Structures are given as C-alpha cells and as structure tokens.
Amino acid sequence: MLLRRIIVTCLALISFSTFAADKSYQDIVLKTYPDQQQTSLKNIAGDKPIYLKFWATWCLPCMEQMPHFEELQKKYQDKVNILALNININEEQPKIAEVISRFGLTMPVWLDNEGELGVALGLVGTPYSVLINRAGEVVYTSHESDVNLDKFIDMLANGQELSAQTTDAPSPEQAAKLLKPWEQGEHLLFFTATWCDWYLAESRPEMSKACVAAQKDLDKLAQQLPNKAWHGVVNHLWTDDKALADFKQLYPSRVDFSIDELGVLFNHFSIRNIPTLLWVKDGEVIERITDFSQPEKIVARLKAAP
C-alpha cells in the first residue's frame, strides 16, 4: 500500500500544459450542496478572484489538506471566493456532510456532477487547486497545499493581477477526434479505473469489492457475448501507461483497455460511477449497467437490447 501511495502521489504531482482554459468554463452547470440547486462560476457574487479545490471524500491526500483549506478560507474569505468542488465520482452524499462536519468547513461546497468543469480545467488527479484571477483566467494550478499556493493566493487577495497559464484541457477538435471511434456502430464500453480496487479498499471497501468482482468477471461476460465489440476505458485520473499495464496483468481479459485521454469519454458519457458498462449504438447509449452482482442477468439484458 505504501508503494502504491507513493505512485499516486507522484502522478498527482505531474503538471501538464497544453491548451489554455476557454473562459466558457464559467458557464458550466454545477450543483450546490446540499440543496442541489443549479449554479455556475458566473453566479459568484463580487469582483473577486476565485480559488477552487477539486476533491473527493475517499481521497486521502484531500483529507490531509482540508485543515489548511479551511485556514485559507478564514484568512481570505473577504478577498477571495473559495469553493470546494467535489468531483462526484463514486461519491456518497452523506460522506460529504461528514467531511464538512469533521473539518468544520465554512466555504461553499459545490458538485461537479458531470465532471465537465474538471475536464475544462485540466483535472488529472485530486486534490487539485485552481486559482482564477478577476478576469476569469486560470493563473495557477497545483496538487499541493503548500507555501507556493499560499503565496499566489495572497498575491491575488492583495490585488495583483497574475498572468494566465495553460491547463490540460482538450480543445474541441481534440475532443471530437477522441469521440469519433464511438459515434458509429455498436460498442460495449466498460468504464473503470486502475485504482478503484486497491485505493478504495480502506475508505470505500464495498466500492472496492464491486470493482474487483466486475473486473474479474469481465472476461467471462465477453466470452458469452463474443460477437460484440468490447472495449475497456480506464479513468485518466492518477493513471499512466505503467498503471494500465499493471492493471491488465492483474485482470487479464480479451477486452482491450485504453486510458480515457483528458477525461473526454467519462465526461461525454456521464460516467460518475465506477465500474459502468455501456451499450453504445452510433454514439447513443442504449443500456447503462452499474450493478455487476448478477453477471447472468447482464448477459440476458444485453442480448435482449435492441
């Protein structure tokens, strides 16, 4: 577990710079917690810079950063709009309330329910801090909660207009290219993550067990539906080619897997629970399966699908 934790930490520290964040990300629909009202970054009142922290209740480094996060809220809440953005992957609403209570969080908590904002701002792993200046430009991103983050927040709070930086957000052309293979014909797409079995073992044991069972049974499902076009997609968060290779070795299957580049497929097909199996025909979802406890019913369901 220690070695895996080190690997996750190292992956989280990777910084990518490809495409500048389009300011249209401010229009992306989010949900407030706990009342689930629609909102967006454009609805934030006041001409102040913004600090977003993307997090999940099962993310251990996120929990480690929460005390510092609340300290920043207390120090800068009058000068910076600070928001806790839950990524809503394998999330449980009561767990969010537990985290808020445990750390005494006083900043607004919002939900990136479809993961769209994460994709737009280049999320590659949580915790992920994003600083935005008054002009709506991303000026700093980090997976750390350290003196550098403190420095840049203080600069923004005191009126310094920092220059925009680039993020790992897909361009429209890139997204279209990544989606094209799945917009024609029929496909069975199995969505999972290279880390859902072991990383969630302690914080979400039932979710971990579900991942293990589904990933072990996947080849059996594929054998019973040999004429279907199967493909596996692993979440891009905390994942690289080595992690995917290890995953394939641990769960051998005739189903080929690839990493969801830039999170485009998870976002497009609204995958918020891992694992998920989709029957896709010409880009449209015919069946969505998240319960893998009875594989025989899955086979019958897919055979009966139009």
C-alpha positions as CSV (number, residue, x, y, z in Angstrom):
1,M,0.0,0.0,0.0
2,L,2.8,2.4,0.8
3,L,4.4,1.9,-2.7
4,R,1.0,2.5,-4.3
5,R,0.5,5.6,-2.2
6,I,3.9,6.9,-3.4
7,I,3.0,6.2,-7.0
8,V,-0.3,8.0,-6.7
9,T,1.4,11.0,-5.1
10,C,4.0,11.1,-7.9
11,L,1.3,11.0,-10.5
12,A,-0.6,13.7,-8.7
13,L,2.4,16.0,-8.9
14,I,2.6,15.7,-12.7
15,S,1.8,19.1,-14.3
16,F,0.6,19.3,-17.9
17,S,0.4,22.4,-20.1
18,T,-1.3,22.1,-23.5
19,F,-4.4,24.2,-24.0
20,A,-5.4,27.5,-22.4
21,A,-8.7,27.2,-20.5
22,D,-11.5,28.7,-22.5
23,K,-13.4,31.2,-20.4
24,S,-16.7,29.4,-21.3
25,Y,-15.9,27.0,-18.4
26,Q,-17.6,29.7,-16.3
27,D,-20.9,28.7,-17.8
28,I,-20.7,25.0,-16.9
29,V,-23.6,23.9,-14.8
30,L,-22.7,22.8,-11.3
31,K,-24.8,21.9,-8.2
32,T,-24.8,23.4,-4.8
33,Y,-24.5,21.2,-1.8
34,P,-26.7,20.0,-0.1
35,D,-29.7,21.6,-1.8
36,Q,-28.6,20.5,-5.4
37,Q,-29.5,23.9,-7.0
38,Q,-28.0,24.6,-10.4
39,T,-25.3,27.2,-10.4
40,S,-22.1,28.2,-12.2
41,L,-19.0,30.2,-11.6
42,K,-20.6,33.1,-13.3
43,N,-23.1,33.2,-10.4
44,I,-20.4,34.0,-7.8
45,A,-21.1,37.4,-6.4
46,G,-18.5,40.1,-6.2
47,D,-15.5,41.1,-8.2
48,K,-13.0,38.8,-6.5
49,P,-10.6,36.2,-7.6
50,I,-11.6,32.5,-7.2
51,Y,-9.9,29.6,-5.5
52,L,-11.3,26.1,-6.4
53,K,-10.3,22.9,-4.8
54,F,-11.3,19.7,-6.6
55,W,-11.7,16.8,-4.1
56,A,-13.4,13.6,-3.2
57,T,-14.4,12.2,0.2
58,W,-12.4,9.0,-0.5
59,C,-9.2,10.9,-1.5
60,L,-6.8,10.6,1.4
61,P,-4.5,13.5,0.4
62,C,-7.6,15.6,0.0
63,M,-8.5,14.9,3.7
64,E,-4.9,15.8,4.7
65,Q,-5.3,19.2,3.0
66,M,-8.7,20.1,4.5
67,P,-7.4,21.8,7.7
68,H,-5.1,24.1,5.6
69,F,-8.0,24.7,3.1
70,E,-10.2,25.9,6.0
71,E,-7.4,28.1,7.3
72,L,-7.2,29.8,3.9
73,Q,-11.0,30.2,3.9
74,K,-10.9,32.0,7.2
75,K,-8.0,34.2,6.2
76,Y,-9.1,35.2,2.7
77,Q,-12.9,34.8,2.5
78,D,-13.4,38.6,2.3
79,K,-11.0,38.9,-0.6
80,V,-11.2,35.6,-2.5
81,N,-14.2,33.4,-3.4
82,I,-13.2,30.0,-2.1
83,L,-15.1,26.9,-3.3
84,A,-14.8,23.2,-2.5
85,L,-15.6,21.3,-5.8
86,N,-16.5,17.7,-5.2
87,I,-15.7,15.6,-8.4
88,N,-18.7,13.3,-7.8
89,I,-17.1,10.1,-8.8
90,N,-18.2,7.1,-6.7
91,E,-19.4,9.7,-4.2
92,E,-21.9,9.3,-1.3
93,Q,-23.7,12.4,-0.3
94,P,-23.7,11.6,3.5
95,K,-19.9,11.3,3.3
96,I,-19.7,14.9,2.0
97,A,-21.6,16.0,5.1
98,E,-19.3,14.0,7.3
99,V,-16.2,15.7,5.8
100,I,-17.8,19.2,6.2
101,S,-18.5,18.4,9.9
102,R,-15.2,16.8,10.6
103,F,-13.1,19.7,9.4
104,G,-15.6,22.5,10.1
105,L,-15.6,23.6,6.5
106,T,-17.2,27.0,6.1
107,M,-16.7,27.6,2.4
108,P,-19.5,26.8,-0.1
109,V,-19.4,23.2,-1.3
110,W,-20.4,22.6,-4.9
111,L,-20.6,19.4,-7.0
112,D,-19.1,18.9,-10.5
113,N,-21.9,16.4,-11.1
114,E,-21.0,15.6,-14.7
115,G,-17.2,16.2,-14.4
116,E,-17.4,18.8,-17.0
117,L,-15.6,21.5,-15.1
118,G,-12.8,19.1,-14.2
119,V,-12.2,18.4,-17.8
120,A,-12.3,22.1,-18.8
121,L,-9.7,23.0,-16.2
122,G,-7.4,20.1,-16.8
123,L,-8.1,17.9,-13.7
124,V,-5.7,14.9,-13.7
125,G,-5.9,14.0,-10.0
126,T,-7.2,15.2,-6.7
127,P,-6.6,17.2,-4.7
128,Y,-6.4,19.9,-7.3
129,S,-6.3,23.6,-6.6
130,V,-7.1,26.2,-9.3
131,L,-6.6,29.9,-8.8
132,I,-8.6,32.3,-11.2
133,N,-8.0,36.0,-11.4
134,R,-10.6,38.7,-11.7
135,A,-10.6,38.5,-15.5
136,G,-11.6,34.8,-15.3
137,E,-8.2,33.5,-16.3
138,V,-6.5,30.5,-14.7
139,V,-3.3,31.7,-13.1
140,Y,-2.1,28.8,-11.0
141,T,-2.8,25.1,-10.5
142,S,-1.3,22.7,-8.0
143,H,-1.9,19.3,-6.3
144,E,0.0,20.6,-3.3
145,S,-1.3,22.7,-0.3
146,D,2.0,24.5,0.4
147,V,3.8,27.8,0.6
148,N,3.6,28.3,-3.1
149,L,-0.2,28.0,-3.0
150,D,-0.3,30.4,0.0
151,K,1.9,32.9,-1.9
152,F,-0.2,33.0,-5.0
153,I,-3.5,33.3,-3.1
154,D,-2.0,36.1,-1.1
155,M,-0.9,37.9,-4.3
156,L,-4.4,37.6,-5.7
157,A,-6.1,38.7,-2.5
158,N,-3.9,41.8,-2.4
159,G,-4.9,42.9,-5.9
160,Q,-2.0,41.6,-8.0
161,E,-3.3,40.5,-11.5
162,L,-1.3,37.4,-12.3
163,S,-0.9,36.2,-15.9
164,A,-2.9,33.4,-17.3
165,Q,-1.4,30.0,-17.6
166,T,-2.3,27.0,-19.7
167,T,-4.1,23.8,-18.5
168,D,-4.5,20.3,-19.7
169,A,-8.0,20.9,-21.2
170,P,-8.9,19.3,-24.5
171,S,-9.6,21.5,-27.5
172,P,-13.0,21.0,-29.3
173,E,-11.0,19.4,-32.1
174,Q,-9.2,17.0,-29.8
175,A,-12.4,16.0,-28.1
176,A,-14.2,15.4,-31.4
177,K,-11.3,13.2,-32.5
178,L,-11.3,11.1,-29.3
179,L,-15.1,10.6,-29.6
180,K,-15.2,9.7,-33.3
181,P,-14.5,6.0,-32.9
182,W,-17.6,5.6,-30.7
183,E,-20.0,7.6,-32.7
184,Q,-20.6,4.9,-35.4
185,G,-21.5,1.2,-34.9
186,E,-22.3,-0.7,-31.8
187,H,-19.9,-0.9,-28.8
188,L,-19.8,-2.3,-25.3
189,L,-17.7,0.1,-23.3
190,F,-16.6,-1.0,-19.8
191,F,-15.5,2.0,-17.7
192,T,-13.4,1.5,-14.6
193,A,-10.2,2.8,-13.0
194,T,-6.8,1.2,-12.4
195,W,-7.0,2.3,-8.8
196,C,-10.6,1.6,-7.8
197,D,-9.8,-1.9,-6.4
198,W,-6.9,-1.0,-4.1
199,Y,-7.2,2.7,-3.5
200,L,-10.8,2.5,-2.3
201,A,-10.2,-0.7,-0.2
202,E,-9.8,1.3,3.0
203,S,-12.1,4.3,2.5
204,R,-14.8,2.6,0.5
205,P,-14.5,-1.2,0.9
206,E,-17.8,-2.0,-0.8
207,M,-16.9,0.0,-3.8
208,S,-13.5,-1.7,-3.9
209,K,-15.1,-5.1,-3.8
210,A,-17.5,-4.2,-6.6
211,C,-14.6,-3.1,-8.8
212,V,-12.7,-6.3,-8.1
213,A,-15.7,-8.5,-8.9
214,A,-16.7,-6.7,-12.1
215,Q,-13.1,-6.6,-13.4
216,K,-12.6,-10.3,-12.6
217,D,-15.9,-11.3,-14.4
218,L,-15.4,-9.1,-17.4
219,D,-13.7,-11.7,-19.5
220,K,-16.5,-14.2,-18.7
221,L,-19.0,-11.6,-19.9
222,A,-17.0,-11.1,-23.1
223,Q,-16.9,-14.8,-23.7
224,Q,-20.7,-15.0,-23.6
225,L,-21.1,-12.1,-26.0
226,P,-18.2,-12.9,-28.4
227,N,-19.7,-11.1,-31.4
228,K,-19.9,-7.8,-29.6
229,A,-17.3,-5.0,-30.0
230,W,-15.9,-4.7,-26.5
231,H,-13.5,-2.1,-25.2
232,G,-12.4,-1.1,-21.8
233,V,-11.8,2.5,-20.7
234,V,-9.9,3.4,-17.5
235,N,-10.2,6.8,-15.9
236,H,-7.3,9.1,-16.6
237,L,-7.0,10.4,-13.0
238,W,-3.9,9.2,-11.3
239,T,-3.1,6.9,-14.2
240,D,-0.3,6.4,-16.6
241,D,0.8,3.7,-19.1
242,K,2.6,1.7,-16.3
243,A,-0.6,1.7,-14.2
244,L,-2.6,0.4,-17.1
245,A,0.0,-2.3,-17.9
246,D,-0.2,-3.5,-14.2
247,F,-4.0,-3.4,-14.4
248,K,-4.0,-5.6,-17.5
249,Q,-1.7,-8.1,-15.9
250,L,-3.8,-8.3,-12.7
251,Y,-7.1,-8.6,-14.6
252,P,-6.3,-10.5,-17.9
253,S,-9.1,-10.2,-20.4
254,R,-9.8,-10.4,-24.1
255,V,-11.2,-6.9,-23.7
256,D,-8.6,-4.3,-24.8
257,F,-8.2,-1.3,-22.5
258,S,-7.1,2.2,-23.0
259,I,-6.7,5.3,-20.8
260,D,-9.5,7.9,-21.3
261,E,-7.3,10.7,-22.7
262,L,-8.1,14.0,-21.0
263,G,-11.2,12.6,-19.5
264,V,-13.2,13.1,-22.7
265,L,-15.2,9.8,-22.7
266,F,-16.0,9.8,-19.0
267,N,-17.4,13.3,-19.4
268,H,-19.2,12.7,-22.7
269,F,-21.0,9.6,-21.5
270,S,-21.6,11.0,-17.9
271,I,-19.7,8.2,-16.1
272,R,-19.9,9.1,-12.4
273,N,-19.9,5.5,-11.0
274,I,-17.1,3.0,-11.5
275,P,-17.4,0.4,-12.8
276,T,-20.1,1.1,-15.5
277,L,-20.9,-0.8,-18.7
278,L,-22.5,1.0,-21.6
279,W,-24.1,-0.4,-24.8
280,V,-23.5,2.4,-27.3
281,K,-25.0,2.5,-30.8
282,D,-24.0,5.3,-33.2
283,G,-23.0,7.4,-30.2
284,E,-26.2,6.9,-28.3
285,V,-26.4,5.0,-25.0
286,I,-28.9,2.1,-25.2
287,E,-28.1,0.4,-21.9
288,R,-26.2,1.6,-18.8
289,I,-25.2,-1.0,-16.3
290,T,-23.7,-0.3,-12.9
291,D,-24.8,-3.4,-10.9
292,F,-22.5,-6.3,-11.7
293,S,-23.6,-8.6,-8.8
294,Q,-25.5,-11.0,-11.2
295,P,-23.5,-11.4,-14.4
296,E,-26.1,-13.8,-15.9
297,K,-28.7,-11.0,-15.8
298,I,-26.3,-8.6,-17.5
299,V,-25.8,-11.1,-20.4
300,A,-29.6,-11.6,-20.7
301,R,-30.1,-7.8,-20.6
302,L,-27.5,-7.2,-23.3
303,K,-28.8,-10.0,-25.6
304,A,-32.3,-8.5,-25.3
305,A,-31.2,-5.0,-26.1
306,P,-32.3,-3.7,-29.5
